[in-house]
Amino acid sequence: MNNNLMFSSKDQTWETPIEFFNKVNEEFKFDIDVCAVDETAKCSNYYTPEVDGLKQEWKGVCWMNPPYGRQIGKWIEKAYNESVKGATVVCLIPARTDTKYWHEFIFPYASEIRFIKGRLKFGNSDNSAPFPSALVIFSNKIKELNVTVMSK
């Protein structure tokens, strides 16, 4: 068994596949990457762990591919709260629909959920992720939840 494919708490950063990001960025035209590191930031404006995006104010159209560990619920809650204040936040997250944050923030407050057909290959990995992914959009400009499936 390849233990590198298993979900663990060692490293919960999953670099967004650039082709996927470019496709989504073409639609949304992101202003900032709120969960980035210098080497993999997807926007010219971004927050690193040292700056701590959870403590910053988000404006405009935000890209968020948060760490997928135990803190992910805090990022989802922050995305929702910033959308209430006017930001549009597009989140790439695991499609773990049984989790607390899906039931407390995504299902009741998301504007759109796009389940991604197939599994993404994150970073320079040769293998696909061991979990399905979804794009979740929080925006106060859209009032009714729309659920769709999109290709990678």
Secondary structure by P-SEA (a helix, b strand, c coil): cccccccccccccccccaaaaaaaaaacccccccccccccccccccccccccccccccccbbbbbcccccaaaaaaaaaaaaaaabbbbbbbcccccccccccccccccccbbbbbccccccccccccccbbbbbbbbbccccbbbbbcccc
